[in-house]
Amino acid sequence: MPEGHTIHRLALDHRERFEGVAIRATSPQGRFAAGAALIDGQVMDTAEAHGKHLFLGFGPDRWVHVHLGLFGKLGFGTAPPPPPADTVRLRLVGAGHHADLRGPTACALLTDAEKQAIHDRLGPDPLRPQDDGERAWRRIARSRTTIAALLLDQKVIAGVGNVYRAEVLFRHGIDPYLPGRALGRDQWDAVWADLVALMREGVRNNRIDTVRPEHTPEAMGRPPRVDDHGGEVYVYRRTGAPCHLCGSEIRTADLAARNLFWCPRCQPPAARL
C-alpha cells in the first residue's frame, strides 16, 4: 500500500496538470459512471491529501475521494490519451494530460461534510502544514500498545506505513515493542520532526530514502540497495543482512499484521511499563 508521501505527490501531480482546467471525466470500467458524469466538464479547483486519502475538488461541495489500498494504481500520460483499458475506474483528461485510476479500494463522490468526516477520523499527517504531533502524542502517551503498532494506526498518525515505521524507529534507536506510554515526550517530538523531514523528501524525490549522508553506499563503500521498492534504508526488507551501523543481523517479526524490521543491538529492549 502506498505511504503518505506518495499520495501527497499524487495530489501535487494533479494540481500541476489539472488545477483550473475543465476536465473530461469517464469511467471505462463503469463502476464510477454516475460520479464521472457529475464532474465531467467541471473545473478541478484543487487536489489535496490527508494520510493515504486523496481528494480532488470540483467546485463547492463536490470531491472525488480516492484510497488506493493494496492494489490501486494512478498513472499519468499526455493527451489525447490512448483507448482506455476496461480496468480503468476513472479517467480524467484535460490540458494536454490524462490520468487513469485502476483498482482502488475507494473511489467515491463526496460532499464537504462527508469529506470532513474522513479528516475527523484520521490522525495528524506529518505532511499537512496545519498538523503537528500534539494530538498523536496525547493518544500515544496513555497507550499500552507498542509504538510500532501505534505508528501504523491511521487514527493516531496518518500517512505512516511499514517503511517509515521501521526506519524512523531505527533512526532514533527505539525498541519497536516499547509501549506508547513508556516513550518519552522528547523522543516523540524527535520522531515527529524526523517524519516531517523524511516524508517531505519522499514527496520531492518520489521514493523513500532514510539513510543519513554518512551511511550512503558512496560514503560507506558498500553496494547500493537492489529492491523493487527502491531507496536506501537501514532495516526495511533487510532481514538477515548486517546492520549498516553495528553489523548485527536485521530481524523481522509480525506485528500489527505487517512485517516489522529492526536491529536488536541498535534498538535494544527498553523498560516496558
SULLINKA-V858363 format. One record per helix or strand of 2 or more residues. SS is the DSSP state (helix for helix, strand for strand). FROM is the first residue (numbers start at 1). LEN is the number of residues. If there is no record, write none. Layout:
SS_FROM_LEN ; SS_FROM_LEN
This chain:
helix_4_15 ; strand_24_3 ; helix_33_7 ; strand_43_2 ; strand_46_5 ; strand_53_5 ; strand_63_5 ; strand_73_6 ; strand_88_7 ; strand_97_6 ; strand_106_5 ; helix_112_10 ; strand_124_2 ; helix_134_7 ; helix_147_6 ; strand_157_2 ; helix_162_10 ; helix_180_3 ; helix_185_21 ; helix_213_3 ; helix_217_4 ; strand_249_7 ; strand_258_6
